[in-house]
């Protein structure tokens, strides 16, 4: 198991951390994001989008009502938000079938039981704008 820890002091720092993740992401990666409301999960996804070459990465928004947004870069970024999903309902989305064409980033991942090999990212508010971001690769 590999653990990497970052400190973000601003939204632009969070974008940079996400960009770093995106540059090293490969097709088939599944990222599970954990953090309270307002922790910066969507800001991190913007950076991941920038890292995989999504042209309009600044316009990445949380798909709270649509459940999934798709962005095109080197490969597709499937941005999933399970905030409005009840525990157990996420399995019906069959997200794993998208892994052949890109990466999946899931906000509110605690609302589902994800597959083996998931990369977990924990975002914790440690100050007004400061965040601790911990990546755990199993």
Backbone as CSV, one residue per row, in Angstrom:
resi,resn,N_x,N_y,N_z,CA_x,CA_y,CA_z,C_x,C_y,C_z
1,UNK,0.858,-1.183,0.000,0.000,0.000,0.000,0.895,1.235,0.000
2,UNK,0.547,2.175,-0.847,1.296,3.424,-0.958,0.425,4.568,-0.461
3,UNK,1.012,5.449,0.350,0.297,6.601,0.895,1.079,7.864,0.541
4,UNK,0.378,8.816,-0.086,0.982,10.098,-0.461,0.139,11.190,0.169
5,UNK,0.798,12.177,0.758,0.079,13.246,1.455,0.503,14.607,0.913
6,UNK,-0.492,15.469,0.699,-0.269,16.831,0.223,-0.972,17.810,1.158
7,UNK,-0.481,19.037,1.195,-1.175,20.133,1.872,-1.500,21.173,0.807
8,UNK,-2.778,21.548,0.738,-3.236,22.595,-0.171,-3.585,23.818,0.667
9,UNK,-3.124,24.970,0.246,-3.422,26.202,0.973,-4.389,27.112,0.223
10,UNK,-4.847,26.630,-0.959,-5.768,27.436,-1.763,-6.409,26.542,-2.820
11,UNK,-7.495,27.014,-3.426,-8.079,26.238,-4.528,-7.075,25.983,-5.658
12,UNK,-6.220,26.952,-5.966,-5.247,26.723,-7.044,-4.225,25.659,-6.652
13,UNK,-3.866,25.569,-5.374,-3.011,24.460,-4.918,-3.715,23.129,-5.140
14,UNK,-5.014,23.085,-4.838,-5.793,21.855,-5.023,-5.841,21.478,-6.495
15,UNK,-5.979,22.469,-7.381,-5.942,22.200,-8.824,-4.597,21.587,-9.200
16,UNK,-3.508,22.154,-8.659,-2.171,21.649,-8.978,-1.988,20.203,-8.513
17,UNK,-2.489,19.896,-7.326,-2.410,18.526,-6.811,-3.218,17.595,-7.715
18,UNK,-4.422,18.024,-8.085,-5.241,17.242,-9.007,-4.557,17.053,-10.348
19,UNK,-3.914,18.101,-10.847,-3.204,17.995,-12.129,-2.106,16.932,-12.035
20,UNK,-1.390,16.918,-10.917,-0.361,15.907,-10.691,-0.970,14.501,-10.758
21,UNK,-2.116,14.325,-10.110,-2.814,13.030,-10.147,-3.189,12.686,-11.590
22,UNK,-3.766,13.648,-12.298,-4.206,13.425,-13.674,-3.077,13.077,-14.626
23,UNK,-1.914,13.699,-14.436,-0.776,13.417,-15.323,-0.319,11.972,-15.202
24,UNK,-0.486,11.380,-14.027,-0.045,10.006,-13.811,-1.186,8.995,-13.899
25,UNK,-2.409,9.480,-14.109,-3.564,8.583,-14.229,-3.461,7.795,-15.528
26,UNK,-3.997,6.593,-15.473,-4.028,5.787,-16.694,-5.439,5.256,-16.900
27,UNK,-5.740,4.972,-18.134,-7.059,4.452,-18.481,-7.365,3.242,-17.602
28,UNK,-8.554,3.226,-17.000,-8.951,2.143,-16.116,-8.815,2.464,-14.643
29,UNK,-8.241,3.635,-14.314,-8.112,4.030,-12.905,-9.466,4.460,-12.357
30,UNK,-9.698,4.092,-11.124,-10.923,4.471,-10.408,-10.516,5.168,-9.131
31,UNK,-10.938,6.427,-8.985,-10.609,7.240,-7.820,-11.869,7.455,-6.983
32,UNK,-11.768,7.167,-5.695,-12.863,7.377,-4.756,-12.499,8.565,-3.877
33,UNK,-13.314,9.626,-3.920,-13.055,10.839,-3.144,-13.908,10.855,-1.884
34,UNK,-13.266,11.167,-0.765,-13.934,11.250,0.525,-13.645,12.613,1.129
35,UNK,-14.675,13.247,1.658,-14.503,14.545,2.307,-15.854,15.178,2.562
36,UNK,-15.884,16.042,3.544,-17.121,16.729,3.901,-17.562,17.663,2.778
37,UNK,-18.800,18.117,2.859,-19.328,19.111,1.934,-18.434,20.346,1.983
38,UNK,-17.984,20.803,0.833,-17.129,21.987,0.770,-15.654,21.722,1.015
39,UNK,-15.258,20.457,1.102,-13.856,20.122,1.373,-12.942,20.410,0.190
40,UNK,-13.494,20.419,-1.033,-12.680,20.686,-2.213,-12.606,19.519,-3.191
41,UNK,-13.543,18.592,-3.090,-13.536,17.428,-3.983,-13.645,17.846,-5.449
42,UNK,-14.572,18.733,-5.745,-14.751,19.161,-7.139,-13.548,19.966,-7.624
43,UNK,-12.929,20.736,-6.744,-11.722,21.475,-7.134,-10.606,20.498,-7.518
44,UNK,-10.501,19.399,-6.760,-9.501,18.387,-7.085,-9.810,17.756,-8.441
45,UNK,-11.078,17.490,-8.721,-11.470,16.905,-10.016,-11.124,17.867,-11.152
46,UNK,-11.286,19.167,-10.943,-10.884,20.144,-11.970,-9.409,19.969,-12.303
47,UNK,-8.588,19.812,-11.274,-7.157,19.620,-11.496,-6.856,18.318,-12.208
48,UNK,-7.557,17.251,-11.836,-7.378,15.972,-12.532,-7.722,16.140,-14.003
49,UNK,-8.813,16.845,-14.274,-9.213,17.114,-15.661,-8.104,17.869,-16.405
50,UNK,-7.537,18.870,-15.753,-6.430,19.617,-16.370,-5.258,18.679,-16.645
51,UNK,-4.988,17.768,-15.719,-3.873,16.836,-15.863,-4.036,15.847,-17.003
52,UNK,-5.269,15.499,-17.345,-5.470,14.568,-18.474,-5.782,15.317,-19.772
53,UNK,-5.671,16.639,-19.737,-5.793,17.410,-20.971,-7.196,17.834,-21.355
54,UNK,-8.107,17.928,-20.388,-9.446,18.443,-20.685,-9.310,19.938,-20.954
55,UNK,-9.691,20.356,-22.151,-9.488,21.748,-22.579,-10.195,22.744,-21.656
56,UNK,-11.446,22.513,-21.351,-12.227,23.444,-20.525,-12.312,22.968,-19.072
57,UNK,-11.183,22.582,-18.487,-11.143,22.014,-17.140,-11.725,22.946,-16.085
58,UNK,-11.642,24.256,-16.294,-12.201,25.203,-15.315,-13.717,25.100,-15.218
59,UNK,-14.353,24.529,-16.241,-15.814,24.414,-16.256,-16.312,23.071,-15.721
60,UNK,-15.402,22.282,-15.160,-15.821,21.033,-14.520,-16.673,21.394,-13.307
61,UNK,-17.858,20.805,-13.234,-18.771,21.049,-12.114,-19.226,19.721,-11.535
62,UNK,-19.655,19.773,-10.296,-20.140,18.574,-9.642,-21.469,18.144,-10.253
63,UNK,-21.575,16.879,-10.640,-22.817,16.395,-11.247,-23.841,15.938,-10.200
64,UNK,-24.108,16.785,-9.224,-25.003,16.414,-8.119,-26.378,15.978,-8.603
65,UNK,-26.885,16.610,-9.631,-28.233,16.287,-10.102,-28.225,15.340,-11.297
66,UNK,-27.160,15.372,-12.084,-27.092,14.506,-13.261,-26.384,13.183,-12.969
67,UNK,-25.749,13.081,-11.854,-25.007,11.923,-11.352,-23.660,11.729,-12.059
68,UNK,-23.577,11.930,-13.374,-22.302,11.764,-14.064,-22.122,12.816,-15.153
69,UNK,-20.930,13.413,-15.191,-20.518,14.272,-16.295,-19.334,13.594,-16.965
70,UNK,-19.234,13.766,-18.271,-18.143,13.169,-19.036,-17.355,14.292,-19.698
71,UNK,-16.025,14.234,-19.518,-15.128,15.235,-20.102,-14.090,14.515,-20.950
72,UNK,-13.753,15.096,-22.107,-12.800,14.480,-23.021,-11.432,15.123,-22.886
73,UNK,-10.428,14.274,-22.720,-9.029,14.673,-22.693,-8.231,13.610,-23.430
74,UNK,-7.042,13.246,-22.891,-6.281,12.125,-23.476,-7.163,10.888,-23.557
75,UNK,-8.029,10.758,-22.586,-9.085,9.757,-22.543,-10.211,10.369,-21.737
76,UNK,-11.317,9.695,-21.636,-12.485,10.279,-20.970,-12.315,10.320,-19.455
77,UNK,-12.868,11.375,-18.874,-12.977,11.500,-17.421,-14.462,11.389,-17.096
78,UNK,-14.812,10.358,-16.354,-16.185,10.157,-15.911,-16.258,10.647,-14.462
79,UNK,-16.904,11.781,-14.278,-17.006,12.427,-12.966,-18.377,12.094,-12.393
80,UNK,-18.379,11.320,-11.316,-19.609,10.812,-10.717,-19.792,11.435,-9.340
81,UNK,-21.011,11.818,-9.020,-21.342,12.361,-7.697,-22.501,11.548,-7.124
82,UNK,-22.245,10.885,-6.010,-23.254,10.014,-5.398,-23.976,10.678,-4.228
83,UNK,-23.859,11.994,-4.093,-24.447,12.698,-2.952,-25.941,12.438,-2.810
84,UNK,-26.653,12.391,-3.912,-28.107,12.220,-3.878,-28.541,10.756,-4.048
85,UNK,-27.596,9.860,-3.992,-27.878,8.429,-4.166,-27.946,7.773,-2.786
86,UNK,-28.912,6.912,-2.607,-29.016,6.143,-1.360,-27.997,5.009,-1.379
87,UNK,-27.560,4.615,-0.197,-26.615,3.504,-0.076,-27.186,2.281,-0.797
88,UNK,-26.376,1.678,-1.639,-26.803,0.499,-2.376,-27.319,0.796,-3.773
89,UNK,-27.780,2.009,-4.044,-28.301,2.351,-5.376,-27.191,2.547,-6.406
90,UNK,-26.000,2.897,-5.961,-24.902,3.187,-6.888,-24.524,1.976,-7.721
91,UNK,-24.700,0.787,-7.177,-24.344,-0.421,-7.899,-25.146,-0.549,-9.196
92,UNK,-26.344,0.019,-9.238,-27.174,-0.061,-10.441,-26.646,0.830,-11.570
93,UNK,-25.721,1.723,-11.263,-25.163,2.614,-12.282,-24.182,1.892,-13.201
94,UNK,-23.658,0.768,-12.781,-22.706,-0.028,-13.565,-21.548,0.814,-14.092
95,UNK,-20.951,1.574,-13.196,-19.862,2.477,-13.563,-18.658,1.755,-14.144
96,UNK,-18.408,0.528,-13.694,-17.202,-0.185,-14.113,-17.102,-0.362,-15.624
97,UNK,-18.223,-0.318,-16.330,-18.152,-0.489,-17.782,-17.512,0.716,-18.474
98,UNK,-17.355,1.833,-17.777,-16.706,3.013,-18.354,-15.185,2.963,-18.229
99,UNK,-14.657,2.060,-17.426,-13.221,2.009,-17.176,-12.401,1.656,-18.412
100,UNK,-13.012,1.034,-19.414,-12.285,0.706,-20.646,-11.943,1.940,-21.467
101,UNK,-12.690,3.031,-21.261,-12.519,4.236,-22.087,-11.916,5.415,-21.344
102,UNK,-11.607,5.258,-20.072,-11.084,6.401,-19.340,-10.919,6.119,-17.862
103,UNK,-10.999,7.183,-17.081,-10.905,7.064,-15.633,-12.227,7.513,-15.021
104,UNK,-12.498,7.013,-13.833,-13.695,7.413,-13.100,-13.260,8.057,-11.799
105,UNK,-13.842,9.204,-11.498,-13.628,9.877,-10.219,-14.992,9.996,-9.550
106,UNK,-15.116,9.424,-8.354,-16.394,9.347,-7.663,-16.365,10.201,-6.403
107,UNK,-17.201,11.240,-6.387,-17.404,12.025,-5.162,-18.446,11.315,-4.304
108,UNK,-18.321,11.437,-2.998,-19.217,10.792,-2.036,-19.155,9.274,-2.215
109,UNK,-17.949,8.770,-2.376,-17.727,7.351,-2.641,-18.148,6.453,-1.483
110,UNK,-18.306,7.024,-0.306,-18.718,6.210,0.842,-20.141,5.686,0.699
111,UNK,-20.867,6.142,-0.306,-22.240,5.685,-0.535,-22.320,4.415,-1.376
112,UNK,-21.173,3.811,-1.652,-21.157,2.568,-2.422,-20.008,1.687,-1.955
113,UNK,-20.064,0.449,-2.327,-18.948,-0.471,-2.132,-18.232,-0.566,-3.460
114,UNK,-17.034,0.002,-3.528,-16.317,0.041,-4.794,-15.464,-1.206,-4.973
115,UNK,-14.924,-1.343,-6.148,-14.190,-2.519,-6.571,-12.782,-2.545,-6.019
116,UNK,-12.129,-3.679,-6.223,-10.716,-3.814,-5.857,-9.874,-2.873,-6.701
117,UNK,-8.768,-2.441,-6.158,-7.857,-1.595,-6.907,-8.224,-0.125,-6.930
118,UNK,-9.248,0.276,-6.205,-9.654,1.677,-6.179,-8.564,2.510,-5.495
119,UNK,-8.354,3.702,-6.005,-7.417,4.647,-5.407,-8.248,5.599,-4.560
120,UNK,-8.000,5.598,-3.259,-8.798,6.408,-2.339,-8.099,7.737,-2.076
121,UNK,-8.902,8.817,-2.129,-8.379,10.152,-1.861,-9.241,10.787,-0.777
122,UNK,-8.603,11.131,0.333,-9.285,11.752,1.464,-8.900,13.223,1.507
123,UNK,-9.914,14.095,1.573,-9.683,15.536,1.657,-10.258,16.016,2.981
124,UNK,-9.394,16.616,3.778,-9.799,17.088,5.101,-9.515,18.580,5.229
125,UNK,-10.517,19.344,5.641,-10.320,20.769,5.904,-9.510,20.910,7.187
126,UNK,-8.401,21.626,7.095,-7.558,21.849,8.269,-7.458,23.329,8.617
127,UNK,-8.148,24.159,7.862,-8.169,25.596,8.072,-9.184,26.199,7.122
128,UNK,-9.283,27.522,7.121,-10.276,28.160,6.258,-10.106,27.764,4.795
129,UNK,-8.874,27.799,4.300,-8.617,27.372,2.919,-7.656,26.193,2.851
130,UNK,-7.056,25.825,3.959,-6.069,24.746,3.954,-6.741,23.379,3.984
131,UNK,-6.196,22.456,3.182,-6.711,21.098,3.094,-5.555,20.110,3.166
132,UNK,-5.803,18.993,3.822,-4.872,17.873,3.785,-5.470,16.856,2.827
133,UNK,-4.695,16.467,1.813,-5.145,15.533,0.798,-4.266,14.298,0.885
134,UNK,-4.889,13.167,1.148,-4.168,11.908,1.317,-4.635,10.928,0.248
135,UNK,-3.681,10.389,-0.499,-3.961,9.412,-1.550,-3.452,8.058,-1.072
136,UNK,-4.322,7.064,-1.138,-3.952,5.712,-0.730,-4.179,4.771,-1.907
137,UNK,-3.083,4.212,-2.401,-3.134,3.228,-3.493,-2.916,1.861,-2.872
138,UNK,-3.821,0.951,-3.155,-3.697,-0.391,-2.582,-3.030,-1.348,-3.520
